[in-house]
Amino acid sequence: MKSKFILPFLALTFICCLGLFFTHHEAPLNEANAFNYADIAWMLTASGLVLLMTPGLSFFYGGMVSKKNIISTMLQNFIALGVITLLLCA
Protein backbone atom coordinates (compact mmCIF):
# COMPACT_ATOMS: atom_id res chain seq x y z
CA MET A 1 0.00 0.00 0.00
CA LYS A 2 1.35 3.40 -0.90
CA SER A 3 2.18 5.72 1.95
CA LYS A 4 -0.25 8.41 0.77
CA PHE A 5 -3.21 6.01 1.29
CA ILE A 6 -2.31 4.94 4.83
CA LEU A 7 -3.61 8.05 6.62
CA PRO A 8 -7.07 8.08 4.91
CA PHE A 9 -7.37 4.33 5.49
CA LEU A 10 -6.58 4.71 9.18
CA ALA A 11 -8.99 7.65 9.48
CA LEU A 12 -11.84 5.66 7.91
CA THR A 13 -11.05 2.66 10.09
CA PHE A 14 -11.12 4.86 13.18
CA ILE A 15 -14.46 6.41 12.20
CA CYS A 16 -15.98 2.98 11.53
CA CYS A 17 -14.77 1.64 14.87
CA LEU A 18 -16.01 4.76 16.63
CA GLY A 19 -19.53 3.96 15.41
CA LEU A 20 -19.53 0.81 17.54
CA PHE A 21 -19.68 2.85 20.72
CA PHE A 22 -22.72 4.96 19.90
CA THR A 23 -26.18 3.66 20.71
CA HIS A 24 -29.39 4.14 18.78
CA HIS A 25 -32.07 6.08 20.63
CA GLU A 26 -35.52 4.56 20.26
CA ALA A 27 -38.42 6.84 19.42
CA PRO A 28 -41.42 6.85 21.76
CA LEU A 29 -44.02 4.23 20.86
CA ASN A 30 -46.70 6.71 19.76
CA GLU A 31 -44.31 8.47 17.33
CA ALA A 32 -42.84 5.25 15.94
CA ASN A 33 -46.19 4.05 14.58
CA ALA A 34 -47.18 7.33 12.93
CA PHE A 35 -46.75 7.72 9.17
CA ASN A 36 -44.68 10.59 7.92
CA TYR A 37 -46.33 11.48 4.62
CA ALA A 38 -43.39 13.60 3.46
CA ASP A 39 -41.11 10.56 3.71
CA ILE A 40 -43.60 8.43 1.81
CA ALA A 41 -43.91 11.05 -0.93
CA TRP A 42 -40.14 11.29 -1.25
CA MET A 43 -39.75 7.51 -1.49
CA LEU A 44 -42.37 7.38 -4.26
CA THR A 45 -40.63 10.23 -6.10
CA ALA A 46 -37.22 8.58 -5.77
CA SER A 47 -38.64 5.26 -6.97
CA GLY A 48 -40.16 6.95 -10.00
CA LEU A 49 -36.85 8.61 -10.81
CA VAL A 50 -35.09 5.24 -10.65
CA LEU A 51 -37.65 3.81 -13.06
CA LEU A 52 -36.98 6.71 -15.44
CA MET A 53 -33.23 6.31 -15.07
CA THR A 54 -33.11 2.65 -16.13
CA PRO A 55 -33.84 3.12 -19.88
CA GLY A 56 -31.29 5.94 -20.01
CA LEU A 57 -28.79 3.65 -18.37
CA SER A 58 -29.40 1.06 -21.08
CA PHE A 59 -28.43 3.58 -23.76
CA PHE A 60 -25.34 4.49 -21.76
CA TYR A 61 -24.25 0.86 -21.38
CA GLY A 62 -25.18 0.18 -25.00
CA GLY A 63 -22.70 2.82 -26.10
CA MET A 64 -19.89 1.17 -24.17
CA VAL A 65 -20.11 -2.29 -25.77
CA SER A 66 -19.45 -3.50 -29.28
CA LYS A 67 -22.15 -3.30 -31.94
CA LYS A 68 -23.07 -6.96 -31.76
CA ASN A 69 -23.77 -6.77 -27.98
CA ILE A 70 -25.90 -3.60 -27.90
CA ILE A 71 -29.28 -5.34 -28.09
CA SER A 72 -28.35 -7.85 -25.38
CA THR A 73 -27.08 -5.13 -23.06
CA MET A 74 -30.15 -2.95 -23.56
CA LEU A 75 -32.45 -5.95 -23.08
CA GLN A 76 -30.79 -6.74 -19.77
CA ASN A 77 -31.47 -3.21 -18.56
CA PHE A 78 -35.11 -3.31 -19.64
CA ILE A 79 -35.52 -6.66 -17.87
CA ALA A 80 -34.06 -4.99 -14.77
CA LEU A 81 -36.70 -2.26 -15.21
CA GLY A 82 -39.43 -4.90 -15.09
CA VAL A 83 -37.92 -6.59 -12.06
CA ILE A 84 -37.59 -3.28 -10.21
CA THR A 85 -41.20 -2.44 -11.04
CA LEU A 86 -42.40 -5.76 -9.65
CA LEU A 87 -40.31 -5.35 -6.51
CA LEU A 88 -41.66 -1.85 -5.89
CA CYS A 89 -45.25 -2.97 -6.35
CA ALA A 90 -44.93 -6.01 -4.09
C-alpha positions as CSV (number, residue, x, y, z in Angstrom):
1,M,0.0,0.0,0.0
2,K,1.4,3.4,-0.9
3,S,2.2,5.7,2.0
4,K,-0.3,8.4,0.8
5,F,-3.2,6.0,1.3
6,I,-2.3,4.9,4.8
7,L,-3.6,8.0,6.6
8,P,-7.1,8.1,4.9
9,F,-7.4,4.3,5.5
10,L,-6.6,4.7,9.2
11,A,-9.0,7.6,9.5
12,L,-11.8,5.7,7.9
13,T,-11.1,2.7,10.1
14,F,-11.1,4.9,13.2
15,I,-14.5,6.4,12.2
16,C,-16.0,3.0,11.5
17,C,-14.8,1.6,14.9
18,L,-16.0,4.8,16.6
19,G,-19.5,4.0,15.4
20,L,-19.5,0.8,17.5
21,F,-19.7,2.9,20.7
22,F,-22.7,5.0,19.9
23,T,-26.2,3.7,20.7
24,H,-29.4,4.1,18.8
25,H,-32.1,6.1,20.6
26,E,-35.5,4.6,20.3
27,A,-38.4,6.8,19.4
28,P,-41.4,6.9,21.8
29,L,-44.0,4.2,20.9
30,N,-46.7,6.7,19.8
31,E,-44.3,8.5,17.3
32,A,-42.8,5.3,15.9
33,N,-46.2,4.0,14.6
34,A,-47.2,7.3,12.9
35,F,-46.8,7.7,9.2
36,N,-44.7,10.6,7.9
37,Y,-46.3,11.5,4.6
38,A,-43.4,13.6,3.5
39,D,-41.1,10.6,3.7
40,I,-43.6,8.4,1.8
41,A,-43.9,11.0,-0.9
42,W,-40.1,11.3,-1.2
43,M,-39.7,7.5,-1.5
44,L,-42.4,7.4,-4.3
45,T,-40.6,10.2,-6.1
46,A,-37.2,8.6,-5.8
47,S,-38.6,5.3,-7.0
48,G,-40.2,6.9,-10.0
49,L,-36.8,8.6,-10.8
50,V,-35.1,5.2,-10.6
51,L,-37.7,3.8,-13.1
52,L,-37.0,6.7,-15.4
53,M,-33.2,6.3,-15.1
54,T,-33.1,2.7,-16.1
55,P,-33.8,3.1,-19.9
56,G,-31.3,5.9,-20.0
57,L,-28.8,3.6,-18.4
58,S,-29.4,1.1,-21.1
59,F,-28.4,3.6,-23.8
60,F,-25.3,4.5,-21.8
61,Y,-24.2,0.9,-21.4
62,G,-25.2,0.2,-25.0
63,G,-22.7,2.8,-26.1
64,M,-19.9,1.2,-24.2
65,V,-20.1,-2.3,-25.8
66,S,-19.4,-3.5,-29.3
67,K,-22.1,-3.3,-31.9
68,K,-23.1,-7.0,-31.8
69,N,-23.8,-6.8,-28.0
70,I,-25.9,-3.6,-27.9
71,I,-29.3,-5.3,-28.1
72,S,-28.3,-7.8,-25.4
73,T,-27.1,-5.1,-23.1
74,M,-30.2,-2.9,-23.6
75,L,-32.4,-5.9,-23.1
76,Q,-30.8,-6.7,-19.8
77,N,-31.5,-3.2,-18.6
78,F,-35.1,-3.3,-19.6
79,I,-35.5,-6.7,-17.9
80,A,-34.1,-5.0,-14.8
81,L,-36.7,-2.3,-15.2
82,G,-39.4,-4.9,-15.1
83,V,-37.9,-6.6,-12.1
84,I,-37.6,-3.3,-10.2
85,T,-41.2,-2.4,-11.0
86,L,-42.4,-5.8,-9.7
87,L,-40.3,-5.4,-6.5
88,L,-41.7,-1.9,-5.9
89,C,-45.3,-3.0,-6.3
90,A,-44.9,-6.0,-4.1
